[in-house]
Amino acid sequence: MSPREILVDNADLRFRPLKRSALENGYVATVRAIIRYGMTFYESPNPFHGAKPRYPATAAPRQSTEPLSSEQKNRIFRAGVESGLLDEALLPLVDDLTGRRLGLLVHEKLLKLPQMMQHWANCRMRFCLHLVSE
């Protein structure tokens, strides 16, 4: 379907609209960055100088997030331990240490957890060697 057909098909808003923050910080910010790169690369003036984006009134308002409760973290920790995988068991602990959102950690753990574990092991070993040398 074309974008126009998709909009017409969802005129009754049976599919939830995007949040305004997703429009502003996601889509529009990405398009702006691409346009600015093109302007710099092609040494072109800003074609949108003075233009202000308008967002639809149907855009859902921002939804504030709240931190996970200790009960939720314990449930996630238990599930991780039961899986038998170290990275899944450590996920709630890494969340507390880094202060990052859990959703971001789930995405990043596949990429960075081995390096983080190696770093922690190195730090622990240096600390233990320091204690032994004293």
N, C-alpha and C positions, 0 to 999 in steps of 0.2 A: 504494500500500500504506500502511496505517496504521503508525505507529511500532512498535506491538506486533508487527505482522506482519513488519516488517523485522528486529526483534530475534530473533524465532522463526526466521526464514529463515536468519539468520546464526549460529545456535546452535553450529554446528561451527567457527565463526571462519575460514571460508574467505576472507572479506574481512578485511583487516588492521584491528585495532582502532585507535582514536585513541590518540595519545600522551597520557600523563597531563598533560604541560605544556600541550598544546593544550586539554585539558578545563579545567584550572585557569586558564590565562592567556587563553584564547580565549572559550570558551562561558560558563563560570561567571562570569568577570569581566564579560562583556558583560551577562549577565542581572542581575548584582548592580548594575551601573551603571544599568540601566533601572529596576530596582525602587527604588533610592535616589532617582532622579529623580522617580518617581511618589510616593514617600513625601514628598518635599519639596514637590512641586507640589500634592498633595492634603492636605498637613499630616497625614499618617497615621503611626501608630506602625509600627515595624519588625515585620512579621508573622513574620519568621524569627529574631527575637532568641534567641540561645542555640543555634540550630541549626548543626550542622557538616556540611558536605557530605561524602558518602562516595563514593569513586571505586572503580570496579570493579577487581578484581584482574587482569582481562584487559587493562587499559590498558597500552599499551606503555611501557617506561621511556624516560626522556629519552635523546636521542642527542647526544653532544657534537659540535660542528662544528669543523672545522679550516680555517685560511686556505688560499686557493688557492696552489698552488706557482707558481714563476716560469714553469715549463713550461706549466702550464694557462693562465696569464695571457697568455703569448706566443701560444698557440694561439687564444685568444679575440681577441687583438689582430689577428693575421693574418687571421682570418675577417672581422673588422670592416673591415679595410683592403680586403680583396678585395670586400666588398659595395659599396664606393664611397660609403658613407654616413658622414659625419663623426661623427655621434652614436654609431654602432656601433663605429667605430674608437677613439673616446675612452673607451668604457665601462670598459676595464680601468684606464685612467689615472685616471678619476674615482673608481673604486673605491679605488685607492691613496690618493688625495688625501682622500677623505671618510671612509675607514675603515668605510663602510657595507657591509652584506652585498650580494653581487652580485644576489641575487633581489630585494631591495628596490630596487636601482638600476634593474633592468630594468623594474620597475613604474613607478618615478618618472621615468625618463628621458624618457618621452613627455610628462610634464607640466612638468618643470622644466629640462630641458637647454637649451632656447632662452634662458631667463633666465640660466642659469649661464654660457653661452657669451657672452652680452652683457656680463655682469659681468666675466668674464675679459678680454674685449676692452677694456673700459673701463679696467681695472687696468693692462693692458699698455700702452695708449696713454698713461696718466698717467705710467707709469714711463719710457717712451720720451721723453715731453716733458720729464720731469725731467732725463734724461741730456743731451738736446739743450740745455737751458737752462744747464747747467753749463759 
